[in-house]
Each structure stands twice: as C-alpha cells, then as structure tokens.
C-alpha cells in the first residue's frame, strides 16, 4: 500500500486493520485449521486468491484507484507523524480520565 499498489491479502489477524476490502485492495477469506494454521480448504483459498488477483489485473483503473486509496491510508494512519498524533491523543485521553477520576 505504501507504494501505491492495491493489496490482495488473507483476511486474518492485523491485516484486517490495514487493508480495507474494496477500497485499498481485496481480502481473501481464510479459514485456518486450528492445528496447522494452514487453510482448511486449500483449493478454495487458492481459487479465491486467484479470482481477486484476476479481478484487479483485468481492471487497471480499479488498481489505480485502490492504489491511491491505499497510499492515502498509509500516510493518514500508519506514517510516523500519524502514529505520533495517535499516541499524543491516547495520552491526553488517559490524563483526562485520571483528572476526572481524582475529582
């Protein structure tokens, strides 16, 4: 996303916080085997992954749109300046709660 490219990723873990399905890229459903963490249905996962990649490859305008949206999201949410602002907001909120609870 930071390079302005649309993302195709597994819909798991922290990726769900980063990639906005249909906006910055495509998420592929992923049902993990609880023992191995591999896909429960590897064939279905492979087909779903291929379908999402093919969708983007067939639509350069959509790729450009998602790439631009992804780059914007990176800058607004994940750049150091954005992270610093989020940290300051968190600290201010905690200080406000502490001040209110001591009254």
Residue frames relative to the residue before (quaternion, step in Angstrom):
aa qw qx qy qz dx dy dz
X 1.0000 0.0000 0.0000 0.0000 0.00 0.00 0.00
X 0.6340 0.5486 -0.3376 0.4280 3.58 0.96 -0.79
X 0.6813 0.4666 -0.2754 0.4922 3.59 1.18 -0.51
X 0.5373 -0.6463 0.3938 0.3723 3.58 1.25 0.04
X 0.5232 0.6109 -0.4240 0.4164 3.57 1.17 0.55
X 0.4922 -0.6233 0.4963 0.3507 3.59 -1.07 0.60
X 0.3230 -0.7592 0.5421 0.1596 3.55 -1.12 0.70
X 0.0906 -0.7220 0.6808 0.0842 3.54 -1.16 0.72
X 0.1261 0.8181 -0.5383 0.1579 3.56 -0.50 1.21
X 0.5809 -0.5542 0.4652 0.3729 3.55 -1.30 0.35
X 0.4118 -0.7106 0.5203 0.2341 3.56 -0.99 0.86
X 0.4241 0.6803 -0.4793 0.3572 3.56 0.40 1.28
X 0.8794 0.1508 -0.0708 0.4460 3.52 -1.34 0.39
X 0.8503 -0.1563 0.1456 0.4810 3.52 -1.09 -0.86
X 0.5037 0.6491 -0.4262 0.3784 3.58 1.22 -0.35
X 0.6108 0.5729 -0.3418 0.4265 3.58 1.09 -0.70
X 0.6516 0.4958 -0.3110 0.4826 3.60 1.18 -0.49
X 0.7136 0.4786 -0.2424 0.4506 3.55 1.11 -0.67
X 0.7765 0.3058 -0.1552 0.5286 3.58 0.70 -1.09
X 0.1958 -0.7551 0.6166 0.1067 3.56 -0.85 1.01
X 0.3964 -0.7577 0.4700 0.2189 3.55 -0.34 1.30
X 0.8156 0.2122 -0.1902 0.5036 3.54 -0.83 1.05
X 0.7072 0.4072 -0.2520 0.5201 3.59 1.27 -0.20
X 0.8112 0.1620 -0.0675 0.5578 3.59 0.73 -1.08
X 0.7840 -0.1341 0.0897 0.5994 3.56 1.29 -0.07
X 0.5141 -0.6123 0.4960 0.3388 3.52 -1.25 -0.51
X 0.2409 -0.7448 0.6057 0.1424 3.53 -1.07 0.83
X 0.2687 -0.7526 0.5863 0.1329 3.53 -1.03 0.88
X 0.4586 -0.6793 0.4870 0.3019 3.62 -0.70 1.00
X 0.0317 -0.8024 0.5950 -0.0332 3.53 -0.98 0.89
X 0.0587 -0.7739 0.6306 -0.0018 3.55 -0.48 1.24
X 0.2074 -0.8276 0.5155 0.0795 3.54 -0.37 1.28
X 0.4813 -0.6058 0.5505 0.3135 3.51 -1.19 0.67
X 0.4603 -0.7202 0.4377 0.2790 3.63 -0.67 1.00
X 0.6776 0.4790 -0.2972 0.4724 3.61 1.15 -0.46
X 0.8089 0.2947 -0.1352 0.4905 3.57 0.76 -1.04
X 0.3265 -0.7495 0.4875 0.3066 3.59 1.22 -0.59
X 0.4766 0.6177 -0.4602 0.4236 3.61 1.26 0.24
X 0.6483 -0.5077 0.3636 0.4356 3.61 -1.18 0.30
X 0.5160 -0.6280 0.4852 0.3224 3.56 -1.05 0.77
X 0.7739 0.1291 -0.0565 0.6175 3.55 1.05 -0.83
X 0.2321 -0.8252 0.5015 0.1170 3.57 0.15 1.29
X 0.6328 0.5420 -0.3334 0.4412 3.58 1.01 -0.74
X 0.6656 0.4891 -0.3003 0.4770 3.56 0.92 -0.89
X 0.6384 0.5219 -0.3302 0.4594 3.57 0.96 -0.84
X 0.6565 0.5104 -0.3095 0.4612 3.60 0.92 -0.87
X 0.6575 0.5007 -0.3089 0.4708 3.60 0.97 -0.82
X 0.6532 0.5092 -0.3107 0.4664 3.59 0.96 -0.87
X 0.6406 0.5200 -0.3126 0.4706 3.57 0.99 -0.86
X 0.6710 0.4984 -0.2918 0.4650 3.57 0.86 -0.95
X 0.6447 0.5307 -0.3245 0.4444 3.60 0.97 -0.81
X 0.6839 0.4767 -0.2939 0.4676 3.58 0.93 -0.84
X 0.6277 0.5113 -0.3313 0.4846 3.57 1.05 -0.70
X 0.6598 0.5083 -0.3077 0.4600 3.59 0.91 -0.90
X 0.6098 0.5594 -0.3439 0.4438 3.58 1.03 -0.80
X 0.7054 0.4496 -0.2679 0.4780 3.56 0.86 -0.92
X 0.6486 0.5247 -0.3269 0.4441 3.58 0.92 -0.83
X 0.6877 0.4785 -0.2765 0.4708 3.61 1.11 -0.63
X 0.7667 0.3161 -0.1622 0.5347 3.58 1.24 -0.23
X 0.1817 -0.8271 0.5238 0.0925 3.63 0.23 1.24
X 0.6236 0.5413 -0.3528 0.4401 3.61 1.02 -0.68
X 0.6442 0.5039 -0.3147 0.4818 3.59 1.02 -0.79
X 0.6150 0.5440 -0.3375 0.4604 3.58 1.03 -0.78
X 0.6677 0.5010 -0.2987 0.4626 3.56 0.90 -0.94
X 0.6542 0.5168 -0.3023 0.4622 3.57 0.96 -0.91
X 0.6926 0.4617 -0.2789 0.4789 3.60 0.85 -0.94
X 0.6229 0.5475 -0.3342 0.4477 3.57 1.03 -0.75
X 0.6671 0.4872 -0.2952 0.4800 3.57 0.94 -0.89
X 0.6515 0.5075 -0.3132 0.4689 3.59 0.99 -0.81
X 0.6428 0.5229 -0.3165 0.4617 3.57 1.04 -0.77
X 0.6446 0.5136 -0.3200 0.4672 3.57 0.93 -0.88
X 0.6474 0.5161 -0.3120 0.4660 3.58 0.96 -0.89
X 0.6525 0.5137 -0.3137 0.4603 3.59 0.96 -0.86
X 0.6254 0.5319 -0.3357 0.4617 3.58 0.98 -0.80
X 0.6905 0.4873 -0.2858 0.4517 3.57 0.82 -0.99
X 0.7276 0.4514 -0.2458 0.4543 3.59 0.93 -0.90
X 0.7991 0.3359 -0.1425 0.4779 3.57 1.03 -0.74
X 0.8290 0.2772 -0.0986 0.4755 3.58 0.92 -0.89
X 0.4877 0.6356 -0.4577 0.3856 3.63 1.21 -0.03
X 0.6570 -0.5371 0.3454 0.4006 3.60 -1.13 0.56
X 0.6266 0.5355 -0.3461 0.4481 3.58 0.98 -0.75
X 0.6640 0.4927 -0.2996 0.4761 3.59 0.97 -0.85
X 0.6508 0.5087 -0.3160 0.4668 3.58 0.97 -0.83
X 0.6331 0.5210 -0.3299 0.4679 3.60 1.00 -0.80
X 0.6547 0.5052 -0.3140 0.4663 3.60 0.94 -0.85
X 0.6414 0.5129 -0.3206 0.4721 3.59 1.01 -0.78
X 0.6422 0.5214 -0.3181 0.4631 3.57 1.02 -0.79
X 0.6429 0.5092 -0.3167 0.4765 3.59 0.95 -0.88
X 0.6504 0.5140 -0.3183 0.4598 3.60 0.93 -0.87
X 0.6333 0.5280 -0.3254 0.4629 3.58 1.01 -0.82
X 0.6716 0.4938 -0.2964 0.4661 3.59 0.86 -0.97
X 0.6442 0.5130 -0.3279 0.4629 3.59 0.94 -0.82
X 0.6497 0.5165 -0.3132 0.4615 3.58 0.97 -0.82
X 0.6590 0.4997 -0.3074 0.4707 3.58 0.99 -0.83
X 0.6462 0.5080 -0.3194 0.4714 3.58 0.99 -0.81
X 0.6354 0.5272 -0.3276 0.4594 3.59 1.00 -0.79
X 0.6491 0.5078 -0.3135 0.4717 3.60 0.96 -0.85
X 0.6522 0.5150 -0.3103 0.4616 3.57 0.97 -0.91
X 0.6551 0.5075 -0.3086 0.4670 3.58 0.95 -0.87
X 0.6794 0.4886 -0.2932 0.4623 3.60 0.91 -0.88
X 0.6904 0.4760 -0.2981 0.4560 3.61 0.97 -0.73
X 0.6617 0.4986 -0.3250 0.4560 3.61 1.16 -0.39
X 0.5379 0.6246 -0.4128 0.3875 3.60 1.22 -0.11
